[in-house]
Amino acid sequence: MILASLVDMSRLQFALTAMFHWIFVPLTIGLGVIIALMETYYVRTGNEFWKRTTRFWMKIFAINFAIGVATGIILEFQFGTNWSNYAWFVGDIFGAPLAIEGMLAFFLESTFFAIMFFGWNKVSKNVHLLSTWLVSLGTILSAFWILIANAWMQFPVGMEFNPDTVRNEMVDFWAVVTSPVAVNKFIHTATNAFVLGSVVVIGICCWYLLQKREEEFSRRSIKIAAVFGLISLVVLIWTGDGSAYHVGKKQPMKLAAMEGLYKSKEGTPLVAIGILNPRKDIRRMKEDSLSYMLESPYIFNISIPEGLSLLANRKMGTIVPGIEDILNGGYTYTNRNGEEKIAPPIEERMQRGRIAAEALATYNKARISGDEANMTEAKKVLDENFDHFGYAYIKDPVEIVPNVPLVFYSFRIMVILGGFFLLFFSLTIYFERKAIIGKQRWFQYLGIISIPLVYICSQCGWIVAEVGRQPWTIQDLLPVSASVSSVSSSAVLTTIILFFALFTALLAAEIGIMIKVIRKGPEA
Amino acid sequence: MLYFLQHYWWMVVSLLGAGLVFLMFVQGGQTLLFLTTRNKEEKTLLVNTFGHKWELTFTTLVTFGGAIFASFPLYYSTSFGGAYWLWIAILFLFVIQAVSYEYRGKAGNVFGARTYEGFLFLNGMFGTILLGVAVGTFFTGGEFIMNKNSLTETLSPTISYWANATHGLDTIVVPFNLAMGIVVFLAARTLGTMYVIMQVDSPELVSRCKKQLRITASAFVVGFVLLLIALFTMTGYSVTPETGIITPVKYKYFINMTTLIWPLIMLSAGVLLVLTGIISSLSEKSRYSFYMTGAGVFLAVWSLLICAAFNNTAFFVSKVDPQMSLTLYNSSSSTFTLKVMAYASLLMPFVAGYIVYVWRALTKTQISSDDINRPDAHKY
């Protein structure tokens, strides 16, 4: 119980910081490109209008940049402070992208940030433009390395377990960097940031239009943001589809939770909209199996026939396993070596996990006593069962089921809002081309409302990705309960309270400053 | 190969650590905000002077963290996860800094300029002291337990933890650590003051800073000498690479310096540069005093950090059981990972090159109030 609360507290602290970080970072990544595009116009045309426009959006960028940096360092440190076992177990692989991010991306953005803001009169126009592009590139590269690290946790490739050092070690750097999950995740997340930046630009401009001021500034900014946003959104949706495919193959439990799917059949449908039945609780499956079976997973749902089979398997008539199917085993999944395997029941995986852990203990005892025969034997057993290592720490099969409602609803909100933004960008471009955007007051209101909506959409994406993979920090190899540092839960609670207070204060200040800057407008 | 890479990466991590201590002149400068400035205009001038550089310090801290995580993950796990409160306190003190530059002068910042100035002061004073304390633990160790094989205990698999309930707060009251913290703070403040003398176009503020410099720099030099005496008379722990057995050795760090020689040369050159820089800054208007003292601090810190782990020295000693101490051999990443990162690190000179370019572009002229009040200036 104490451990459970420590794990929960540590998860809450990390989630709080990550979500707070993700308020500011996507805006800087998205705005970075938009600003660089605007400044390119300025340098090419020499029109002072574009310089003013660029400088205004740079102000918004700067306000968000500092706080993004500040919250980023908390995340980095937390891998050590709160997840110390994790830091050792996979530090050999996970640490490298973090270090490379610092060396090659973070220095790039923070160094040229100085030129971007203080160098207008100190370097030539071209050098300044180059600096702006380099800052933008730096923010994107930063995201690239971080998402490689994150993707690796979801699909741990390019590594081997070394029993001598009791940790996983990297054996193939390119496999880590070019893992299909990593590439897809990076494009999906980066385009998400581009979309977010575009929507914020359009939203702020809509406010100006509503106030009947800064018309030229707003229309031209909207034009760039809408086209950039729409292109990004198309890629975003395409990689979203790719993401679901990878999840289906490599993290089937996450997909089952996203769908609220308990028991599957051939030609699995996709729930378009639905309300989950709160009484359908997997923990009751064993205790009260009859009433559990009688409960429908949904109170209400509209489903697309064959939808999930198509999404996850690219083939009609196929099965996508549900939560119960995964607990019972027998379905096909892709292991971290890229091989298709028939999944054993979770009980069996737990047993094999314990065999792996015991073999590791035997190996180390044999190593200390110099018993080579026993070492070889134990290593063989460990290798045979290592794919299930993380299950050694699972006490009850249902522990591997994430919070279904949270993942289910977050996924739907994300997808529905994604569809909404497709319409939104299309309408923006249409109104702008017809030169009637200044007259569409309802649309201007919609533009403003879109700002919180795009944040909700983005955050929901993170919830799906991160809550959906629970309880694993490293898929199948290490659960959160075995990753956490040994600090008291009250210590973690105290830091949560401190962080929460600090974040609330900083967010209030950030919003206050943003409102003032926007009110003053680009001419200030 | 692994032996070389472990030492190479300790050199890189130490280099980043030394770079960080040098760049903390920004933090040191922030502590001048309250007593040295006379009015709001001077405060703004000071904030903008250091505002052009704070990002670089912050990035170095982040990269230092990332590099030590990637190259010596067991240190990351043991120190960060064990000395929880020490690192969390450092985190807080740096988070409040990052936002303060951007928010301080802006309308709508909710808490008023003085709050953010307070944040900058806290970061400058206690951020440097606590980072110094953390550096001190490379020599004094910590109350931790570390056993990698605990991972197979499925009910309590934690491989390392702090052996007392303070979770690292006890490191602050270790006299050597605290002294290290204070010396790091004094170094930062000395450098910060010298940076103002070099970079700010305000005779009044500069003359007050020169007065300040006399006090701070003297305290720094005396503190540093005392710290060196303490360090060189200290008992360190030596590891036998073949067996991994760790044994106490009297005057270990002095022995390291005199055995390796080159860190001693670096340290001596560092001390000389520090003194020359300080003296020239006080006596005449030398444009390069800050750089001299900065290079001196950088060299001295680099040599001390090298000394903490080279020559088969345990760099994070467990006070509970010295056999659980961390050495370059038992805490590093694998040969493969260290090699991959070593390739990546070959780009560091290029990174350093553009940092120097940008530094020069922004530092070639002095900063004045007129400068920052220009309508098209990005003012903090």
Interface residues (C-beta under 8 A of the other chain):
Chain A: R55 M58 A62 I63 F65 A66 I67 V69 A70 T71 G72 I73 I74 E76 F77 F79 G80 T81 N82 W83 S84 N85 A87 W88 F89 G91 D92 I93 F94 G95 A96 L98 A99 I100 E101 G102 M103 L104 F106 F107 L108 S110 T111 F112 F113 A114 I115 F117 F118 G119 W120 N121 K122 V123 N162 T165 V166 R167 E169 M170 V171 F173 R354 A357 E358 L360 A361 N364 A392 Y393 A482 V484 S485 S486 V487 S488 A491 T495 L498 L502 A505 L506 A508 A509 E510 G512 I513 M514 I515 K516 V517
Chain B: H52 K53 E55 L56 F58 T59 L61 V62 T63 F64 G65 G66 A67 F69 A70 S71 P73 L74 Y76 S77 T78 S79 F80 G81 G82 Y84 W85 W87 I88 L91 F92 F94 V95 I96 Q97 A98 V99 Y101 E102 Y103 K106 A107 G108 N109 V110 F111 K148 N149 L151 T152 T154 P157 T158 I159 S160 Y161 W162 A165 H167 S333 S334 F336 T337 V340 M341 A344 S345 L347 M348 V351 Y354 I355 V358 A361 L362 K364 T365 D376 A377 H378
